[in-house]
């Protein structure tokens, strides 16, 4: 059950950063994949890895055991080529608890989730130094648009960001503005927007609405053939009735 953690500049000996992880498992002729943003706490033998959000999952049915072995071998080689390090331990799900005496207060907002398309391939092609510069410009552009439209940053997730808005219209305008701003950096993004209720406890926010927002972002796809060639539909929106 190989697992891999992406390591960037200076991240091998620091704590408290976000990155991405891959989990690969073969069962007979079937290959199971999981991947997503993780939080890294501690260093060395005491380091612990947590999923920042529920990981994405995919099942590949290869038909024969040999094909499954070949697929797994290729997947593992690809991770190593993209500056991932093997993980020996488990990737846990962090369970956040409110402090004693502190009640979780309900809140309603439009949740925005941003994720860079094919970030691993871009990072491998550019190298750590150049990719770090691109990411600095990327986060600066995203935060500039958030400030303009009064969005509140919640957390960064590897190469993504999660924020909330009081009004749905502001979230939609911000998603469009971010998409256009980061194209000058040669980046394409997926953005998910979801209006829902969550819980607040001090600086912590929890709730299914954030996970739904991440799933909506994963559904962002290219435009249909009727749109102008070369354009993308990177913004997916779902408002429950």
N, C-alpha and C positions, 0 to 999 in steps of 0.2 A: 504494500500500500504506500507507494512513494508520495511524499509531499514536498513542495518547494516553496520557498519564500524569496521574493524579489528583494535584492539588496542594492541600495543606491549609495551615493557618496556619503561616507562617514557613518552609515547606518549599522555597520557590523559591531560597533562598540558603544552605542547609545541606546537609551530607553525612551519610550513614550512617543514613537512615531507611527505613522500609518503606512501600509504598503499593500501588496497583493500576494495571494498565496494560491497554489494549485494543489489539487489532491487527485491522484490517479489510482484506480483499482481495477483489476481484471478478474472476472468470475467466469471461467470457461471461455466461451466465445463472445462474451459481453464485456464491454469496457465502460466503467462508471467514472465520470468526471465531476469535480466540484471546483469552483474558483470564485474569488471575490476579494473585497477589501478586508484587511485584518489590522488589528492594533497589536503593537509589540511592546511588552512591558518587561523591564529587567534586561540584563545582559549575561552572557556566558551561560553557565549551567543553570542559573536561576531564571533564564528568560522564559516568558510565557507568551503564547500567541492566541489571540481571540478574534473570532469573526466580528467585524465591525457591523455588518448586516448579514442576514441569512444568505449563505452562498448560493450562487447560481449552480444548477446541476444539469447534466446531460448524460443520456444513456446511448451508447453506440453498439448496435448488434452487428457483429462482424460476420456471422455465418459459420465460421470455422475457428478453432482454437488458434491455428497458426496465424490467421489474419488478425485476430485479437492481439496476439503476442507482437506482431509487427506494428500494429497501431500503437500499442503501449510503448514499445521501444522508441518509435518516432516521436511520440508525445513527450517522453522523458528527455530525449535528446534536444528537442525544441526548447524545453524549459531551461536546460543548462546553457544553451546558446544565447538565451535572453537574460543572462545575468541573474539567474535564480540559484539559491543554495538549497541543498537537500535538508529537509527537516526530519529529525528523529522522533520528536514528540508529537502529541496530538494538537489539533487546533480546536480550542474550546469555544463555547458560546458564553459570553459574559452575561451574567445575570445581575442587573443593576438593582440595588435596593435603596429605598429612601432612608435617610437618617432617622433614628428613633425620634419620635415626637414631631416629625415633619410629614404632613399629609400631602398626597399627590393631588394637585389641582388640575382639573380638566381645562383644556384650551382647544380652540378651533382655528385652523389656519390652512392656507394653501401651501403645500409642501413641494419644494423644487429639488430635484436630484439631477446632478450633472455628472457625466462620465465621458472620458476621452475614448474615441473609437481607435482600436488597434494601438493602444499606447505602448504595449510591450514591444511590438515590432519597431515602432518609432524610436523608443529608448535604445534598443539594440543597435539601430542604424546610426543614431547620432552620437552615442557614447555618453557616459555619465556626466561629464563636464558640460557639454552642450545641452543635454536633456535637462539638467538642473537649471540652466539659464532659461530654457523654454518654459519650464514649469513655473519659474518665478514670474515671468511675464504673463503666463496663463492665469495664475491666481490673482495677480494684480488687476488684470482685465475683468475677471469674474467679480472681484470685490468692488471694483469701480462701478459696475452696473448694479450690483446689489445696493450700494450706497445711494445711487441715483434714484432707484425705485423703492427705497426703504425696506429692503429685504434684510432679514436677520440670519447671519451665518450660524449654523448649529455645530457642524463638524466637517472636517475634511476626511475623505476616505481614499487614501492612496493617491490616485490621479483625479479624484472627483470631489464634489462638495455638496453638502445638504444645507438648505436654507428654508426659511418660512416667510410668508407674506400675509398681511392682514386681509388683502383683497385679491381675488382670483385674477382680475385684470392686470394687476401689477406683476403677478407671477408670470403671466403669459408674455407681457411686454419684456420682462427681464430675460426670459428664456430666449426670445428672439434676438435681443440685443447681445447676449453672451455668444450666441451662435455666430453672429456676424463679426463680433470683436475678435474671437479667437481664430477665425479663418486667416487673418493677417499673419498668424504664427504658423500657418500650414497645418492647423489642427481641425479635425471634425469631431463633433460631440454628439452624444445622445442626451436628451433632457426629458425627464418625466415630471409631470405636474399632477398632484392629487390633493383634493380638498378633503380633510378629515379631522377627527378629534384625536388628541394625544394627551399625555399627562406630564405635568411639570413638577419637579422637586428641586428647588434651588437652581443650580446650573444644569441639572440633568433633565433630559426630555426622553420619554419612552412612549411606545405605542405602536400598534399594528399599522397605523397610517404611514409611518416612515418606511416600513417594509413594502407596503403597497406602492408607494412612490418609486422605490427602487425597481420593483417589477414592471411598473409602467414605463420607466426609462428604458428598460431592456427591450420593450416592444417597439421602440422608435425604429422606423425603417426608411428605405429610400422612397422617393416620390413615385407615384404611378406613372406609366408611360405617357399619360396625357399632359404631364407637366413639362416645363422646359428641361431639356437634356442637361445633365450635369448637376442639377440642383438636388438637394437632399431634404427629406422631411425628418429632421432630427428631434423634433419636439412631439412627444406623445402626451395627451391630456385625458384624464378620466375624472369626471365629477359624479359621484354617486348621487342618485336621486333620493 
